Amino acid sequence: MGHDVVCVDNDELKVAALQGGDTLIFENYLPELLERYRNIKIRFTTDLAEATRNSEAIFIAVGTPQGETGDADLSYVEAVACEIARSITSYKVVVEKSTVPVYTNEWISRTFERNGVSPELFDVVSNPEFLREGTAVSDFLHPDRIVVGANSERAAKVLQTIYRPLTSGEYYSRAASIPGSCSMSEPPPLIVTSTKSAEIIKHASNAFLALKISFINAVSNLCEAADANVQQVALGMGLDRRIGPRFLSPGIGYGGSCFPKDVAAFRSVAEQLGIDFQLLSEIEKINLHQRKRFLKKVRSALWTLREKRIGVLGLAFKGETDDVRDSPATDLVQMLLAEGCTIAAFDPAAMKRAADILPADANLRYADSAYDAARDADALLILTDWKEFSSLDLSKLNKMLRYPIIIDGRNMFDPQVMMKNGFTYLSIGRPTVYPLRDLDATSK
Ligand SMILES: NC(=O)c1ccc[n+]([C@@H]2O[C@H](COP(=O)([O-])OP(=O)(O)OC[C@H]3O[C@@H](n4cnc5c(N)ncnc54)[C@H](O)[C@@H]3O)[C@@H](O)[C@H]2O)c1
């Protein structure tokens, strides 16, 4: 956008890798952008004091993992706030970018004051981030909205200036801009709210998206019981503009480093504030149930699981990312291993990270390709919605499998196509199909 950026992390290995040209995570556009701006507009350091002194705004983007009772663990935010406080000598805007519960802004301010920083020397602003992993760069540069929670006009102005290249549309007129949905004529809106509202906007947004996923998952279970087709139901629902088609894809439930912990943190905030928000517990309950239901589906297709050879496509928590944090896919692999299955798993980007939590052994092999994962398997499971899985050569896949059974936890294929290609195909919320040649079975 044109700003000078210093990225600080206390993980020396990460910083050294970034300085050396590594991007560390699999994320579209990130390698090109870092290549273009490294050491020109962006640099990496472990020296927080120096970065604080030289910056007008300091974005806090440290992790806020789930604590033992579901509440957000804010110890990283507190630690970094103390460190920033010790280095402040002139006015700074401290921007809370991590996803945090309501009242965190006030705690950061209090921490600054406790560390002897005079209130005239800082403002704390909440600027929640809505990007999705896999499309992080374009989501950030083409946001649906930018939310700035500020209780001071001076601080709000600094944030408005930072985002002006986007909100004025000027960024989108540049030759080197990253493409996306915003444009010169349709720039993103920036709304200024109170700090508390901004904090709640982030948690409420993620909880609402998780709700949509759990809702369609519950509907998909109902469709299975009634022999209906959830894809048709979702189409019919999503065309209603008040509902919208997105986040109405049933599957094995949401995962990743955000939705599970954010829904839990929001539930915990509600509890602490004495608000009865049972709906949030139901969202979580349906989500976890969905994984167990999928395991049952695998069992229903294979009769028994002990010593079955299972091919697995996908380990990341969703497609186009290498993130396996709280991934339903790795969770299911663990459940299948516990049932005595032997697994050959393939993921286009996440195998290295998956191997850190699930090391290869006699029962778990990381495959070289999707076809290699399918080799001699009693069934192939699709657990992550990588786009590239939808263009697999189905006849080749069929030949690789010992039994042509696919159990698709992400509804990536058209059942009719799978039937014509000779598969027994089980998916979520849609009737199971059997190979075309097996006429008795198709009429079941
Ligand atoms: N990942 C996403 O898609 C996403 C989207 C929106 C919001 N968020 C929020 O952003 C925050 C960060 O998420 P993430 O996925 O990037 O987490 P992460 O754990 O991958 O990264 C956090 C980084 O902070 C560093 N760190 C911790 N304490 C530090 C300190 N005292 N000084 C310097 N560096 C320190 C860690 O070393 C780590 O590199 C979370 O609150 C998350 O909820 C994430």
The ligand as a Gaussian input file, in Angstrom:
#p B3LYP/6-31G(d) Opt

LIG

0 1
 N       -4.683000     -16.933000      10.808000
 C       -5.778000     -16.315000      10.396000
 O       -6.375000     -16.648000       9.375000
 C       -6.323000     -15.137000      11.172000
 C       -7.346000     -14.359000      10.598000
 C       -7.839000     -13.290000      11.342000
 C       -7.369000     -13.051000      12.613000
 N       -6.386000     -13.854000      13.136000
 C       -5.911000     -13.579000      14.489000
 O       -4.585000     -13.088000      14.403000
 C       -3.847000     -13.500000      15.543000
 C       -2.581000     -14.206000      15.115000
 O       -2.929000     -15.373000      14.391000
 P       -1.832000     -16.236000      13.608000
 O       -2.570000     -17.352000      12.956000
 O       -0.998000     -15.332000      12.771000
 O       -0.956000     -16.753000      14.862000
 P        0.533000     -17.357000      14.864000
 O        0.629000     -18.092000      16.144000
 O        0.768000     -18.068000      13.577000
 O        1.487000     -16.084000      14.875000
 C        1.698000     -15.288000      16.001000
 C        3.149000     -14.821000      16.018000
 O        3.353000     -13.962000      17.143000
 C        4.661000     -14.172000      17.615000
 N        4.797000     -13.663000      18.996000
 C        4.205000     -14.124000      20.115000
 N        4.565000     -13.371000      21.181000
 C        5.406000     -12.409000      20.728000
 C        6.107000     -11.340000      21.338000
 N        6.016000     -11.100000      22.653000
 N        6.874000     -10.557000      20.563000
 C        6.970000     -10.783000      19.237000
 N        6.318000     -11.783000      18.590000
 C        5.548000     -12.591000      19.325000
 C        4.861000     -15.677000      17.510000
 O        6.220000     -16.038000      17.528000
 C        4.180000     -15.963000      16.157000
 O        5.096000     -15.912000      15.086000
 C       -4.793000     -14.367000      16.380000
 O       -5.412000     -13.579000      17.353000
 C       -5.819000     -14.812000      15.356000
 O       -7.046000     -15.122000      15.945000
 C       -5.841000     -14.874000      12.439000

